[in-house]
Amino acid sequence: MGFFSYMLNINKRNADPIQQKMAQMIIDVVEDRQHPVEIIRFVQSQGWGRSDQIERLTHALSMVRVFRADLYPQAQEIYRQVGAILKAT
């Protein structure tokens, strides 16, 4: 049921300002305007559980693919780095 719930809520999630901010933060890190630790701080400050943090980060990465496909390969690497730290904390 979780997957179907997620799929039905994609448009809602895409419109979420927090989700949009996370996607922009990933873009900013790729473009060297921000450090990856800022994404970690932001995600952890939201009060989400670890699985929600990773799910939200994954969704933000998918938004980067739509907004800035040219940056997607670098964004994937940022996602891996940030995700690994979130999983470890």
N, C-alpha and C positions, 0 to 999 in steps of 0.2 A: 504493500500500500504506500510506503514511503516514496518510491520512485514516481508513482502516478500522482501523488500529491505534489511532489516537486515539479513535475511536468505541467500540471494545471496552474501552478503559481509562478511560472517563468515570467509572464508579462508583469505581474505584480512586483516580482523581485527586480526586474529590469527598471521599473519606475521608482524603486526605492532610492532616495537620496544617499543613504549610507552605502548601498551597493554601487551606485554611480561614483561616489567618492573613492571607494576601494579600487575600482577600475582605473580611475584617474591617477590614484597614487601609484599603481603598478606602472602606468605609462610614464609618470614623473620619474620613477626610479630608473626605468630603462633609458630615459633621456637625461639622466644625471642631474635632475633638479631636486631629487630627494634621496634619502638613504633608506635601504630596506627596513632598517629598524623602526622607522616611522610607521610602516604598515603593521608591523608586529604590535607596536604600542597601541595603534588605533584599534586593531582587531581585539586585542585583550581588554581594552577599555570598554567594549560594548557589553560585557557581562555574559557573553555566549559561552556555552560549553565547548569543549574541544572539538567534538564532531561538527557542531554548528560553525565554528571558526573555519574549519577546513572546507565545509560545504560552501560557505560564503566566499571564501578565497577562490575556490574552484569556479564559482559562478562569476566572480569578478574577472577571472582570467578569460572566461568565455566572452565576456563583454568586451575585453580588450581586442579579442579576435574580430569582433564586429566593428568596433570603433577605429582600430588601427591595426589592420591585418599585417602591415609592414613591420610592426614591432612584435608580433606574436612570438617568433622564435626566442627573442631575448626575454619576453615576458614569461615564457614557460620556465626559463632558468630562474628568474626571480621567484616564481611560484614554487619551484622545487626548494629553493633555499629557505624562503619564508615558511613554507609548509613543514619542512623538517624541523625548524626551530619551534614552531607552534606545537608540533606533535611531541617534542621533547620536553616541553614545559608543562 
